[in-house]
Amino acid sequence: MIRRVTAPALFPPPSYSHVSVVEAGTRLAFLAGAVPLTADGELVGPGDPVRQAEQVIANLREQLRAVGSDLEHVLVTEVYVVADEPATLSEVWKVVEASGLSRGPHSSTLLGVSCLGYTGQLVEITATAAVPDRAERRSATSAEPEPAERRPVADTVVLRRAGTADAGAAADVWLRSFATALPTVGRAHSDDEVRAYFRDVVVPSRETWVADTDGDVVGLMVLGDDELSQLYLAPDWRGRGLGDRFVALAKERRPQGLTLWTFQVNAPAHRFYERHGFVAAEYTDGSGNEEREPDVRYVWRP
């Protein structure tokens, strides 16, 4: 549906294409400029063009989602930055480059301007995107659908620090959750290796929390210095508010901010974390993780 072209007679562009071509009959969406405002109209990152760029990318993603598209289907963008030095433009471009826009890569123009529409606004991105048909959208997302019903979490569920006796149950939740949510991702370790890792490393030496309902462990969360390194729920406890409680706890424990990694194929996780204010800051080809699966780093800042 989309063909990206780099003209061989021109200087190779960094993380964008010279031309994007779409087939006849492709639906197109013409997006108004994405701006660095929250849903309540508050400016994000005053004086910080990088933070504003991160919020603009997150808002652009929401605009695309509203019409059934995504960053990978963007054809062309114009990136406007209030700046008089190329270095500032380069910093903003790094955010664009780290986003899903670079996976096309789309065609883009980067501009320094004197001012933008909102007081304190430093970044804005306009875009034109292809809107994939339903079959293509289904094939691009995880095989795991979101739950059809959202039942409230039972009052008996308690979030508490994990003890030595919880290691086995926590590992079992991890194994079941991984198999259900990520059926296309190859695991790097056997079941026994995962259980040993939880027993010998995770529970004894990491800040590990479990969700306990009447003595049964149905979820787990592991925190690092500023990282939400693991959050897994038993499959039948997804969509019942338990993940929301874990994230709220993580923000309470790390009020200075959080980072996390998730796989690019895990679209439900992207939607979940973005709903909680996390912004995609970096996409990689997966060479840095054990599964060698393309991943994305999310950041939350208070």
C-alpha positions as CSV (number, residue, x, y, z in Angstrom):
1,M,0.0,0.0,0.0
2,I,2.9,2.4,0.8
3,R,6.2,2.5,-1.2
4,R,9.1,4.5,0.3
5,V,11.7,5.8,-2.1
6,T,15.2,7.2,-1.5
7,A,16.4,8.9,-4.7
8,P,19.8,7.4,-5.6
9,A,21.1,10.7,-7.0
10,L,20.5,12.6,-3.8
11,F,22.3,12.5,-0.4
12,P,20.9,9.7,1.7
13,P,18.5,11.2,4.3
14,P,18.8,10.3,8.0
15,S,15.8,8.2,9.1
16,Y,13.4,9.5,6.5
17,S,12.6,8.9,2.8
18,H,12.7,11.3,-0.1
19,V,9.3,10.1,-1.4
20,S,6.3,8.2,-0.1
21,V,4.0,6.7,-2.8
22,V,0.5,5.1,-2.1
23,E,-1.6,3.0,-4.3
24,A,-4.8,4.3,-5.9
25,G,-7.8,3.9,-3.7
26,T,-5.8,4.1,-0.4
27,R,-7.7,6.2,2.2
28,L,-5.7,9.1,3.5
29,A,-6.0,11.1,6.7
30,F,-4.8,14.7,6.8
31,L,-4.0,15.6,10.4
32,A,-4.0,19.0,12.1
33,G,-0.7,19.8,13.9
34,A,-0.1,17.8,17.0
35,V,0.8,20.1,19.9
36,P,2.3,19.5,23.4
37,L,-0.8,19.8,25.4
38,T,-2.5,17.4,27.8
39,A,-6.1,16.4,27.5
40,D,-6.9,19.2,29.9
41,G,-5.1,21.8,27.8
42,E,-2.0,22.2,29.9
43,L,1.3,22.8,28.3
44,V,3.8,19.9,28.8
45,G,7.5,20.6,29.3
46,P,7.7,24.5,29.3
47,G,11.1,25.5,28.0
48,D,12.0,21.9,27.1
49,P,11.7,21.1,23.4
50,V,12.6,17.4,23.8
51,R,9.9,16.9,26.4
52,Q,7.4,18.7,24.2
53,A,8.4,16.6,21.2
54,E,7.8,13.4,23.2
55,Q,4.3,14.7,24.1
56,V,3.6,15.8,20.5
57,I,4.5,12.3,19.3
58,A,2.1,10.8,21.9
59,N,-0.7,13.1,20.8
60,L,0.0,12.4,17.1
61,R,-0.4,8.7,17.9
62,E,-3.8,9.4,19.5
63,Q,-4.9,11.4,16.4
64,L,-3.9,8.5,14.2
65,R,-5.6,5.9,16.4
66,A,-8.9,7.9,16.2
67,V,-9.0,7.2,12.5
68,G,-7.7,3.6,12.6
69,S,-4.1,4.4,11.6
70,D,-0.7,4.5,13.4
71,L,2.8,6.0,13.1
72,E,4.0,3.3,10.7
73,H,1.4,4.4,8.2
74,V,2.4,8.1,8.2
75,L,3.4,9.2,4.7
76,V,4.8,12.7,5.4
77,T,5.3,15.1,8.3
78,E,6.3,18.7,8.8
79,V,8.2,19.2,12.1
80,Y,8.2,22.8,13.4
81,V,10.6,23.8,16.2
82,V,10.9,27.2,17.8
83,A,14.7,27.6,17.6
84,D,17.4,29.6,16.0
85,E,20.2,27.0,16.4
86,P,20.4,23.7,14.4
87,A,21.4,21.9,17.6
88,T,17.9,22.3,19.0
89,L,16.4,21.0,15.8
90,S,18.7,18.0,16.0
91,E,17.5,17.2,19.6
92,V,13.9,17.3,18.5
93,W,14.7,15.2,15.4
94,K,16.2,12.5,17.7
95,V,12.8,12.1,19.3
96,V,11.1,11.8,15.9
97,E,13.8,9.4,14.8
98,A,13.3,7.2,17.9
99,S,9.5,7.0,17.4
100,G,7.6,4.6,15.1
101,L,7.8,7.2,12.4
102,S,11.3,6.1,11.6
103,R,10.1,2.5,10.9
104,G,8.6,3.6,7.5
105,P,10.6,5.6,7.2
106,H,8.2,8.5,6.3
107,S,9.1,11.6,4.3
108,S,9.7,14.7,6.5
109,T,10.7,18.3,6.6
110,L,12.3,19.8,9.7
111,L,11.8,23.6,10.2
112,G,13.0,26.2,12.7
113,V,10.4,28.9,13.2
114,S,10.1,32.0,15.3
115,C,6.9,31.1,17.2
116,L,3.9,28.7,17.3
117,G,0.3,29.1,18.3
118,Y,0.2,28.4,22.0
119,T,2.1,30.4,24.6
120,G,5.2,28.5,25.5
121,Q,4.8,26.0,22.6
122,L,8.1,24.9,21.1
123,V,7.2,22.0,18.9
124,E,4.4,21.0,16.5
125,I,4.1,18.2,13.9
126,T,1.6,18.0,11.1
127,A,1.1,14.7,9.2
128,T,-0.6,12.9,6.3
129,A,-1.2,9.2,6.8
130,A,-2.6,6.2,5.0
131,V,-5.5,4.5,6.8
132,P,-5.1,0.7,6.5
133,D,-8.1,-1.6,6.0
134,R,-9.3,-3.7,8.8
135,A,-7.6,-6.9,7.7
136,E,-4.2,-5.1,7.6
137,R,-4.8,-3.6,11.1
138,R,-5.6,-7.0,12.5
139,S,-2.5,-8.6,11.1
140,A,-0.3,-5.8,12.5
141,T,-1.4,-6.2,16.2
142,S,-0.8,-8.9,18.8
143,A,-2.9,-12.0,18.5
144,E,-4.1,-11.5,22.0
145,P,-7.4,-9.4,22.0
146,E,-8.3,-7.1,24.8
147,P,-10.9,-8.5,27.2
148,A,-14.5,-7.9,26.1
149,E,-15.7,-7.2,29.6
150,R,-14.0,-5.2,32.3
151,R,-14.9,-6.6,35.7
152,P,-13.8,-4.7,38.8
153,V,-11.0,-6.2,40.9
154,A,-12.3,-8.2,43.8
155,D,-12.0,-6.4,47.2
156,T,-9.9,-9.3,48.5
157,V,-6.9,-8.5,46.2
158,V,-4.0,-7.0,48.1
159,L,-0.8,-5.6,46.6
160,R,2.1,-6.5,48.9
161,R,5.9,-7.1,48.8
162,A,6.8,-10.5,47.7
163,G,8.4,-12.9,50.1
164,T,10.6,-16.0,49.5
165,A,7.5,-18.2,49.4
166,D,6.0,-16.2,46.6
167,A,8.8,-16.9,44.1
168,G,7.3,-20.0,42.5
169,A,3.8,-18.5,42.1
170,A,5.2,-15.3,40.7
171,A,7.2,-17.2,38.1
172,D,4.1,-19.1,37.1
173,V,2.2,-15.9,36.6
174,W,5.1,-14.6,34.4
175,L,5.1,-17.8,32.3
176,R,1.4,-17.9,31.8
177,S,1.1,-14.2,31.0
178,F,4.0,-14.3,28.6
179,A,2.6,-17.2,26.7
180,T,-0.9,-15.6,26.4
181,A,0.1,-12.0,25.6
182,L,3.2,-12.7,23.4
183,P,2.5,-15.9,21.4
184,T,4.8,-14.8,18.6
185,V,7.8,-13.9,20.8
186,G,10.4,-16.6,21.3
187,R,11.5,-17.0,24.9
188,A,15.2,-16.9,25.7
189,H,14.9,-19.2,28.8
190,S,13.2,-22.4,29.7
191,D,10.5,-22.7,32.4
192,D,12.9,-24.0,34.9
193,E,15.4,-21.2,34.2
194,V,12.6,-18.6,34.7
195,R,11.6,-20.2,38.0
196,A,15.2,-20.3,39.2
197,Y,15.7,-16.6,38.2
198,F,12.7,-15.6,40.3
199,R,13.8,-17.7,43.2
200,D,17.4,-16.7,43.3
201,V,17.5,-13.2,41.9
202,V,14.1,-11.4,41.4
203,V,12.4,-11.9,44.7
204,P,15.5,-11.8,47.0
205,S,17.2,-8.8,45.5
206,R,14.6,-6.7,43.6
207,E,11.7,-4.7,44.8
208,T,9.0,-7.2,43.9
209,W,5.3,-6.8,44.5
210,V,2.6,-9.4,44.1
211,A,-1.2,-9.2,43.8
212,D,-2.7,-11.6,46.4
213,T,-6.3,-12.7,46.4
214,D,-7.1,-15.2,49.2
215,G,-3.6,-16.6,49.1
216,D,-3.3,-16.9,45.3
217,V,-0.8,-14.7,43.4
218,V,-2.5,-13.3,40.3
219,G,-0.1,-10.5,39.3
220,L,3.5,-9.3,39.9
221,M,5.5,-6.1,39.4
222,V,9.2,-5.5,39.7
223,L,10.8,-2.0,40.2
224,G,14.4,-0.9,39.6
225,D,15.9,2.4,40.5
226,D,13.7,4.3,38.0
227,E,12.4,1.4,36.0
228,L,9.2,-0.5,35.9
229,S,11.1,-3.6,34.8
230,Q,8.2,-6.2,34.9
231,L,4.4,-6.1,35.2
232,Y,2.6,-9.3,34.5
233,L,-0.9,-10.5,35.3
234,A,-2.6,-13.9,35.3
235,P,-4.5,-14.1,31.9
236,D,-7.9,-14.2,33.6
237,W,-7.1,-11.1,35.6
238,R,-6.4,-8.8,32.6
239,G,-8.9,-6.0,32.1
240,R,-10.1,-5.9,35.7
241,G,-8.2,-2.9,36.9
242,L,-5.3,-4.7,38.5
243,G,-2.8,-3.3,36.2
244,D,-4.0,0.2,36.9
245,R,-3.4,-0.4,40.6
246,F,0.1,-1.7,40.0
247,V,1.0,1.4,37.9
248,A,-0.4,3.7,40.5
249,L,1.8,2.0,43.1
250,A,4.8,2.3,40.8
251,K,4.3,6.0,40.5
252,E,3.9,6.3,44.2
253,R,7.1,4.5,44.8
254,R,9.0,6.3,42.1
255,P,7.5,9.8,42.0
256,Q,10.5,11.2,40.2
257,G,9.6,9.3,37.0
258,L,9.7,5.8,35.4
259,T,11.0,4.1,32.3
260,L,10.0,0.7,30.9
261,W,10.5,-1.5,27.9
262,T,7.9,-3.5,26.1
263,F,7.8,-5.4,22.8
264,Q,6.6,-3.5,19.7
265,V,4.3,-6.4,18.9
266,N,2.4,-5.9,22.2
267,A,-0.1,-3.3,21.0
268,P,-2.4,-3.7,24.1
269,A,0.5,-2.9,26.4
270,H,1.2,0.3,24.3
271,R,-2.3,1.4,24.8
272,F,-2.3,0.6,28.5
273,Y,0.9,2.5,29.3
274,E,0.0,5.5,27.1
275,R,-3.3,5.7,28.9
276,H,-1.3,6.1,32.1
277,G,0.8,8.9,30.7
278,F,3.8,7.0,29.4
279,V,5.3,8.3,26.2
280,A,7.3,6.2,23.7
281,A,10.8,7.6,23.7
282,E,12.9,5.0,21.7
283,Y,12.3,2.2,19.3
284,T,15.0,-0.5,18.7
285,D,15.5,-3.6,16.5
286,G,15.7,-5.8,19.6
287,S,19.4,-6.4,19.4
288,G,19.7,-5.3,23.0
289,N,17.2,-7.8,24.5
290,E,17.6,-11.6,25.0
291,E,14.6,-12.4,22.8
292,R,16.0,-10.3,19.9
293,E,12.5,-8.9,19.4
294,P,11.9,-5.3,18.4
295,D,11.0,-3.2,21.4
296,V,10.1,0.2,22.6
297,R,11.1,2.3,25.6
298,Y,8.4,4.2,27.4
299,V,9.0,7.1,29.8
300,W,6.7,8.7,32.4
301,R,7.6,12.0,34.0
302,P,5.4,13.7,36.7
